[in-house]
Amino acid sequence: MTRGARRPGGFSLIELMVVLAILAIIVAIAWPTYTEQIRKSRRVEAQRALLELAHHLEREYSRRGSYAAATLPFNRVPFDIPDPYYTIAFVGELQADSWTLTAQAVGIMRDDPCGSFYITHTGRRGQGDDPDDPLDPECWPN
């Protein structure tokens, strides 16, 4: 280079490739963690909804002395978007003195390893295909 001549601005191809490689490594490490946190937050939202509905049903029982005429104020989680993550329903017939609610994973949560969640009138919680399945602390912590 001669005196007073300017070096062209910008990045060399090698510098750009190094930066892209570093970004790719960061994304490869962070993405699985991020998606698992999103799944966990959706699970917690479904569990919170089941507990809220359990409280609602207990208030109904206190007022009427029976669960038989109780209805659910909402039946999906979240209830304010078109594509829910979980649908909530009674398992079997609603009895005068007992109930079991399920939050069935749907949509993008359908393949979640924790599956569905259950809660009964006694407060017993469950997950998976059967309310009697043991709880996995990773899916529904105490």
FITITI-582986 format. One line per 4 residues: number of its first residue (from 1); their letters; for each residue x, y, z of N, C-alpha, C. Coordinates in nm, 4 decimals. Layout:
NUM> A> X/Y/Z/X/Y/Z/X/Y/Z  ...;
END
This chain:
1> MTRG> 0.0829/-0.1173/0.0000/0.0000/0.0000/0.0000/0.0878/0.1242/0.0000  0.0423/0.2174/-0.0672/0.1164/0.3431/-0.0707/0.0687/0.4314/0.0414  0.1527/0.5231/0.0688/0.1210/0.6160/0.1755/-0.0027/0.6980/0.1401  -0.0974/0.7044/0.2365/-0.2180/0.7818/0.2145/-0.3299/0.7021/0.1498;
5> ARRP> -0.2975/0.5828/0.0995/-0.4039/0.5009/0.0392/-0.4857/0.4366/0.1504  -0.6117/0.4217/0.1277/-0.7009/0.3662/0.2294/-0.7261/0.2188/0.2008  -0.7358/0.1450/0.3078/-0.7707/0.0037/0.2965/-0.9216/-0.0048/0.2759  -0.9701/-0.0899/0.1872/-1.1143/-0.0995/0.1671/-1.1831/-0.1459/0.2955;
9> GGFS> -1.2970/-0.0888/0.3271/-1.3705/-0.1230/0.4486/-1.4441/-0.2549/0.4329  -1.4991/-0.3048/0.5462/-1.5758/-0.4280/0.5428/-1.5015/-0.5432/0.6059  -1.5653/-0.6600/0.6019/-1.5097/-0.7809/0.6606/-1.4623/-0.8736/0.5505  -1.3594/-0.9482/0.5846/-1.3157/-1.0497/0.4890/-1.4092/-1.1694/0.5004;
13> LIEL> -1.4063/-1.2540/0.4025/-1.4904/-1.3726/0.4029/-1.4564/-1.4635/0.5206  -1.3320/-1.4746/0.5552/-1.2900/-1.5595/0.6670/-1.3442/-1.5041/0.7985  -1.3377/-1.3737/0.8181/-1.3911/-1.3135/0.9401/-1.5417/-1.3389/0.9508  -1.6102/-1.3243/0.8413/-1.7542/-1.3486/0.8394/-1.7857/-1.4952/0.8709;
17> MVVL> -1.7103/-1.5880/0.8151/-1.7323/-1.7307/0.8398/-1.7048/-1.7666/0.9857  -1.6050/-1.7064/1.0475/-1.5746/-1.7320/1.1882/-1.6917/-1.6854/1.2755  -1.7440/-1.5673/1.2478/-1.8566/-1.5154/1.3242/-1.9786/-1.6065/1.3075  -2.0071/-1.6496/1.1861/-2.1207/-1.7389/1.1620/-2.1023/-1.8732/1.2322;
21> AILA> -1.9823/-1.9250/1.2347/-1.9563/-2.0518/1.3036/-1.9798/-2.0374/1.4542  -1.9363/-1.9267/1.5109/-1.9573/-1.9027/1.6540/-2.1067/-1.8906/1.6842  -2.1795/-1.8180/1.6013/-2.3243/-1.8052/1.6196/-2.3950/-1.9400/1.6074  -2.3527/-2.0218/1.5118/-2.4133/-2.1539/1.4945/-2.3922/-2.2411/1.6182;
25> IIVA> -2.2765/-2.2344/1.6782/-2.2474/-2.3118/1.7994/-2.3349/-2.2631/1.9145  -2.3467/-2.1331/1.9295/-2.4294/-2.0772/2.0365/-2.5753/-2.1198/2.0189  -2.6274/-2.1109/1.8972/-2.7657/-2.1491/1.8707/-2.7860/-2.2987/1.8937  -2.6906/-2.3808/1.8522/-2.7030/-2.5259/1.8706/-2.7094/-2.5634/2.0180;
29> IAWP> -2.6457/-2.4869/2.1019/-2.6480/-2.5137/2.2461/-2.7738/-2.4553/2.3097  -2.8121/-2.3357/2.2696/-2.9218/-2.2647/2.3353/-3.0608/-2.3095/2.2901  -3.0784/-2.3478/2.1647/-3.2125/-2.3781/2.1131/-3.2835/-2.4898/2.1884  -3.2210/-2.6049/2.2134/-3.2912/-2.7103/2.2886/-3.3319/-2.6653/2.4290;
33> TYTE> -3.2488/-2.5892/2.4944/-3.2812/-2.5385/2.6272/-3.4004/-2.4445/2.6206  -3.4007/-2.3584/2.5220/-3.5109/-2.2636/2.5035/-3.6427/-2.3373/2.4787  -3.6427/-2.4347/2.3887/-3.7669/-2.5055/2.3571/-3.8168/-2.5861/2.4777  -3.7270/-2.6424/2.5569/-3.7692/-2.7154/2.6765/-3.8316/-2.6206/2.7786;
37> QIRK> -3.7776/-2.5015/2.7923/-3.8362/-2.4036/2.8837/-3.9761/-2.3621/2.8388  -3.9961/-2.3492/2.7089/-4.1280/-2.3166/2.6560/-4.2265/-2.4301/2.6880  -4.1836/-2.5544/2.6673/-4.2693/-2.6695/2.7001/-4.3042/-2.6718/2.8488  -4.2051/-2.6458/2.9336/-4.2296/-2.6441/3.0780/-4.3311/-2.5375/3.1151;
41> SRRV> -4.3189/-2.4207/3.0550/-4.4132/-2.3132/3.0886/-4.5549/-2.3489/3.0449  -4.5684/-2.4183/2.9330/-4.7018/-2.4614/2.8880/-4.7588/-2.5686/2.9801  -4.6733/-2.6589/3.0280/-4.7189/-2.7606/3.1240/-4.7680/-2.6944/3.2518  -4.6908/-2.5997/3.3008/-4.7281/-2.5301/3.4243/-4.8603/-2.4560/3.4054;
45> EAQR> -4.8804/-2.3992/3.2888/-5.0066/-2.3297/3.2610/-5.1249/-2.4277/3.2663  -5.1076/-2.5471/3.2122/-5.2139/-2.6487/3.2174/-5.2379/-2.6948/3.3610  -5.1335/-2.7148/3.4362/-5.1471/-2.7574/3.5748/-5.2152/-2.6495/3.6587  -5.1790/-2.5253/3.6351/-5.2419/-2.4146/3.7056/-5.3916/-2.4102/3.6739;
49> ALLE> -5.4256/-2.4323/3.5468/-5.5666/-2.4320/3.5069/-5.6419/-2.5449/3.5765  -5.5831/-2.6631/3.5853/-5.6492/-2.7743/3.6549/-5.6723/-2.7411/3.8020  -5.5741/-2.6818/3.8657/-5.5899/-2.6450/4.0069/-5.6953/-2.5358/4.0235  -5.6967/-2.4404/3.9316/-5.7987/-2.3345/3.9370/-5.9389/-2.3932/3.9193;
53> LAHH> -5.9523/-2.4867/3.8257/-6.0829/-2.5496/3.8047/-6.1223/-2.6379/3.9229  -6.0257/-2.7010/3.9859/-6.0548/-2.7798/4.1059/-6.1115/-2.6894/4.2156  -6.0539/-2.5719/4.2326/-6.1056/-2.4768/4.3315/-6.2468/-2.4320/4.2935  -6.2683/-2.4086/4.1660/-6.4017/-2.3710/4.1179/-6.5041/-2.4795/4.1516;
57> LERE> -6.4681/-2.6049/4.1262/-6.5599/-2.7152/4.1540/-6.5874/-2.7294/4.3038  -6.4869/-2.7057/4.3854/-6.5075/-2.7127/4.5306/-6.5991/-2.6004/4.5788  -6.5876/-2.4821/4.5199/-6.6802/-2.3735/4.5544/-6.8236/-2.4110/4.5153  -6.8385/-2.4748/4.3979/-6.9707/-2.5213/4.3547/-7.0274/-2.6235/4.4543;
61> YSRR> -6.9431/-2.7139/4.4993/-6.9869/-2.8156/4.5954/-7.0291/-2.7500/4.7275  -6.9541/-2.6484/4.7697/-6.9882/-2.5775/4.8935/-7.1231/-2.5071/4.8816  -7.1523/-2.4526/4.7643/-7.2791/-2.3819/4.7432/-7.3973/-2.4766/4.7314  -7.3793/-2.5876/4.6583/-7.4925/-2.6739/4.6231/-7.4956/-2.8087/4.6947;
65> GSYA> -7.3822/-2.8472/4.7528/-7.3763/-2.9775/4.8180/-7.3574/-3.0926/4.7204  -7.3258/-3.0597/4.5949/-7.3097/-3.1623/4.4915/-7.2267/-3.1047/4.3770  -7.1557/-3.1932/4.3097/-7.0824/-3.1532/4.1892/-7.1676/-3.1702/4.0629  -7.2810/-3.2360/4.0740/-7.3570/-3.2829/3.9580/-7.3918/-3.1735/3.8573;
69> AATL> -7.4247/-3.0549/3.9011/-7.4654/-2.9486/3.8091/-7.3511/-2.8541/3.7733  -7.2317/-2.8852/3.8171/-7.1177/-2.7949/3.7938/-7.0780/-2.7923/3.6461  -7.0342/-2.6771/3.6018/-6.9801/-2.6609/3.4665/-6.8437/-2.5956/3.4775  -6.7658/-2.6100/3.3739/-6.6327/-2.5509/3.3716/-6.6381/-2.4125/3.3063;
73> PFNR> -6.5761/-2.3126/3.3680/-6.5770/-2.1799/3.3083/-6.4926/-2.1696/3.1807  -6.3991/-2.2605/3.1628/-6.3205/-2.2678/3.0397/-6.2778/-2.4121/3.0192  -6.2460/-2.4480/2.8947/-6.2127/-2.5877/2.8666/-6.0892/-2.6043/2.7796  -6.0057/-2.5023/2.7750/-5.8800/-2.5142/2.7006/-5.7764/-2.4192/2.7580;
77> VPFD> -5.6507/-2.4521/2.7319/-5.5388/-2.3726/2.7824/-5.4443/-2.3441/2.6673  -5.4099/-2.2196/2.6465/-5.4755/-2.1009/2.6988/-5.6109/-2.0810/2.6328  -5.7007/-2.0184/2.7054/-5.8376/-2.0058/2.6564/-5.8562/-1.8886/2.5609  -5.7547/-1.8048/2.5448/-5.7715/-1.6845/2.4642/-5.6990/-1.6861/2.3291;
81> IPDP> -5.6520/-1.8023/2.2845/-5.5910/-1.8112/2.1522/-5.6603/-1.9223/2.0728  -5.6551/-1.9157/1.9400/-5.7286/-2.0141/1.8598/-5.6744/-2.1571/1.8672  -5.5442/-2.1750/1.8855/-5.4851/-2.3098/1.8891/-5.4349/-2.3410/2.0301  -5.5173/-2.4063/2.1129/-5.4763/-2.4330/2.2512/-5.3667/-2.5394/2.2578;
85> YYTI> -5.2999/-2.5444/2.3730/-5.1976/-2.6458/2.4006/-5.2592/-2.7662/2.4713  -5.3674/-2.7415/2.5460/-5.4354/-2.8470/2.6205/-5.5858/-2.8225/2.6146  -5.6632/-2.9312/2.6096/-5.8077/-2.9211/2.6263/-5.8429/-2.9854/2.7599  -5.9373/-2.9252/2.8283/-5.9740/-2.9707/2.9627/-6.1155/-3.0244/2.9602;
89> AFVG> -6.1336/-3.1398/3.0239/-6.2658/-3.2020/3.0279/-6.2747/-3.2938/3.1491  -6.3993/-3.3291/3.1832/-6.4211/-3.4293/3.2868/-6.3908/-3.5664/3.2283  -6.3366/-3.6536/3.3101/-6.3154/-3.7926/3.2699/-6.4400/-3.8686/3.3119  -6.5067/-3.9266/3.2156/-6.6302/-3.9994/3.2457/-6.7425/-3.9044/3.2846;
93> ELQA> -6.8409/-3.9594/3.3516/-6.9569/-3.8814/3.3954/-6.9238/-3.8047/3.5230  -6.9754/-3.6851/3.5327/-6.9604/-3.6058/3.6540/-7.0552/-3.6620/3.7599  -7.0005/-3.7025/3.8729/-7.0796/-3.7609/3.9819/-7.1186/-3.6523/4.0818  -7.2164/-3.6818/4.1633/-7.2599/-3.5863/4.2655/-7.1529/-3.5639/4.3709;
97> DSWT> -7.0692/-3.6675/4.3947/-6.9704/-3.6575/4.5013/-6.8256/-3.6765/4.4553  -6.8022/-3.6813/4.3250/-6.6637/-3.6985/4.2782/-6.6487/-3.6497/4.1346  -6.5238/-3.6218/4.0970/-6.4918/-3.5818/3.9604/-6.3447/-3.6075/3.9352  -6.3110/-3.6195/3.8099/-6.1720/-3.6235/3.7642/-6.1640/-3.5346/3.6410;
101> LTAQ> -6.0689/-3.4433/3.6433/-6.0447/-3.3547/3.5291/-5.9167/-3.3955/3.4597  -5.9151/-3.3803/3.3294/-5.7938/-3.4058/3.2529/-5.7601/-3.2855/3.1663  -5.6324/-3.2601/3.1529/-5.5817/-3.1625/3.0568/-5.5093/-3.2444/2.9503  -5.5745/-3.2630/2.8368/-5.5231/-3.3464/2.7274/-5.4343/-3.2609/2.6374;
105> AVGI> -5.3108/-3.3050/2.6161/-5.2182/-3.2316/2.5290/-5.2664/-3.2377/2.3842  -5.2740/-3.1219/2.3192/-5.3158/-3.1126/2.1792/-5.2234/-3.0154/2.1065  -5.2400/-3.0108/1.9760/-5.1632/-2.9152/1.8961/-5.0141/-2.9376/1.9085  -4.9410/-2.8299/1.9315/-4.7954/-2.8405/1.9369/-4.7447/-2.9133/2.0608;
109> MRDD> -4.8307/-2.9358/2.1607/-4.7902/-3.0100/2.2802/-4.8263/-3.1579/2.2709  -4.8880/-3.2007/2.1617/-4.9336/-3.3392/2.1467/-4.8207/-3.4399/2.1682  -4.7010/-3.4090/2.1226/-4.5883/-3.5023/2.1333/-4.5026/-3.4796/2.2573  -4.5516/-3.4006/2.3506/-4.4760/-3.3746/2.4726/-4.4605/-3.5045/2.5514;
113> PCGS> -4.3409/-3.5355/2.6001/-4.3210/-3.6615/2.6725/-4.4023/-3.6723/2.8013  -4.4442/-3.5612/2.8592/-4.5239/-3.5672/2.9818/-4.6691/-3.6018/2.9545  -4.7167/-3.5765/2.8349/-4.8533/-3.6129/2.7978/-4.9584/-3.5309/2.8693  -5.0657/-3.5988/2.9095/-5.1798/-3.5334/2.9727/-5.1618/-3.5278/3.1241;
117> FYIT> -5.2450/-3.4430/3.1871/-5.2436/-3.4292/3.3329/-5.3845/-3.4502/3.3868  -5.3927/-3.5033/3.5097/-5.5202/-3.5310/3.5745/-5.5205/-3.4734/3.7143  -5.6401/-3.4437/3.7614/-5.6589/-3.4109/3.9027/-5.7972/-3.4622/3.9412  -5.8082/-3.5125/4.0645/-5.9356/-3.5676/4.1111/-5.9930/-3.4811/4.2237;
121> HTGR> -6.1142/-3.5135/4.2655/-6.1802/-3.4391/4.3729/-6.1048/-3.4526/4.5053  -6.0235/-3.5548/4.5195/-5.9453/-3.5725/4.6421/-5.8127/-3.4971/4.6375  -5.7831/-3.4364/4.5227/-5.6562/-3.3647/4.5075/-5.5462/-3.4504/4.4489  -5.5754/-3.5752/4.4197/-5.4748/-3.6634/4.3601/-5.4436/-3.6170/4.2196;
125> RGQG> -5.3153/-3.6052/4.1928/-5.2696/-3.5623/4.0610/-5.2084/-3.6797/3.9872  -5.2208/-3.6797/3.8558/-5.1631/-3.7843/3.7730/-5.1228/-3.7286/3.6386  -5.0558/-3.8112/3.5626/-5.0148/-3.7715/3.4283/-5.0110/-3.8941/3.3397  -5.0082/-3.8710/3.2109/-5.0018/-3.9806/3.1160/-5.1401/-4.0271/3.0753;
129> DDPD> -5.1493/-4.1526/3.0349/-5.2753/-4.2078/2.9856/-5.3686/-4.2560/3.0949  -5.3207/-4.2673/3.2168/-5.4003/-4.3229/3.3259/-5.3821/-4.2350/3.4496  -5.4898/-4.1936/3.5153/-5.4750/-4.1123/3.6357/-5.3958/-4.1811/3.7463  -5.3824/-4.3140/3.7384/-5.3073/-4.3854/3.8414/-5.1581/-4.3963/3.8107;
133> DPLD> -5.1140/-4.3435/3.6952/-4.9706/-4.3434/3.6643/-4.8980/-4.2582/3.7682  -4.7770/-4.2984/3.8076/-4.7031/-4.2176/3.9055/-4.6615/-4.0838/3.8449  -4.6499/-3.9840/3.9309/-4.6074/-3.8519/3.8855/-4.4585/-3.8494/3.8583  -4.4211/-3.7862/3.7501/-4.2820/-3.7603/3.7192/-4.2509/-3.6193/3.7702;
137> PECW> -4.1572/-3.6042/3.8645/-4.1303/-3.4702/3.9193/-4.0810/-3.3701/3.8139  -4.0311/-3.4200/3.7014/-3.9913/-3.3292/3.5934/-4.1133/-3.2719/3.5231  -4.2237/-3.3461/3.5239/-4.3453/-3.3017/3.4553/-4.4387/-3.2233/3.5462  -4.4608/-3.2722/3.6682/-4.5500/-3.2019/3.7602/-4.4823/-3.2004/3.8980;
141> PN> -4.3988/-3.0980/3.9212/-4.3264/-3.0934/4.0486/-4.4202/-3.0660/4.1654  -4.3763/-3.1046/4.2841/-4.4574/-3.0812/4.4060/-4.4533/-2.9378/4.4456;
END
